[in-house]
Amino acid sequence: MQVYHGSYLEIFDIDLNKCQANKDFGQGFYVTKFPKQAENWANIIARKHHTESFVSEFTFYERAFEDELYKVLRFENYSEQWLDFVVLNRDPSTQKQQHNYDIVEGPIADDKIANRIDDYLDGLVSKEVFLTELIHHEETHQICFCTLKSLQMLKKKNRISSLKITHIAEPIIETLMIENNLQEIEAADLFYTSDTFTQLSDISNENYLKPWQEIYEMLKIELKK
């Protein structure tokens, strides 16, 4: 899986000690499978630091989800269990890590949801009402790498090939939108989660050197299956 980290600088070496505590899934290095989500976050962070935004791309080896060496927690969507876990980790009374998972995956508590969490903790909204509201929230995604061991499942993408892949991805996503009447986030998700994109991202086979039309034909064949 290709994943992305939005920031105000390019990430080469990950230092967990520099990661903030009291985030959704605790202290750790956060990435998402949605490039647009990472871009939006990068823009927010860049404005705070008065710099340009930057999205770093990584390959995440998903076998970690099944490997017994890693303790993994996954939330498929917003749920009561997700809410309880986020509230636990966001508790400002302590900066101590509140769990011992290596990797945690699930939705994001963005600014809007974070504000509602505060309302819930203040007793202004019930858990039932809050969970009902979450059903209608747009899809988000994040993976938190909480331990040094978990970082072994991340590999930084080559900068040159990453740029070339971006130039291929843009017209493919645009064509998907036009030919299939899709919204941008739907088309992007369809492409970035496809086997075609996985092959494109494998630098060794040099698919990123091919014209985007040829990659798009590969994708259409895959989608027909």
Secondary structure by P-SEA (a helix, b strand, c coil): ccccccccccccccccccccccccccbbbbbbccaaaaaaaaaaaaaaacbbbbbbbbbbccccccccccbbbbbccccaaaaaaaaaaaccccccccccccbbbbccccaaaaaaaaaaaaccccaaaaaaaaaaccccccccccccccccccccccaaaaaaaaaaaaaaaaaaaaaccccaaaaaaaaaacaaaaaaaccccccccccaaaaaaaaaaaaac
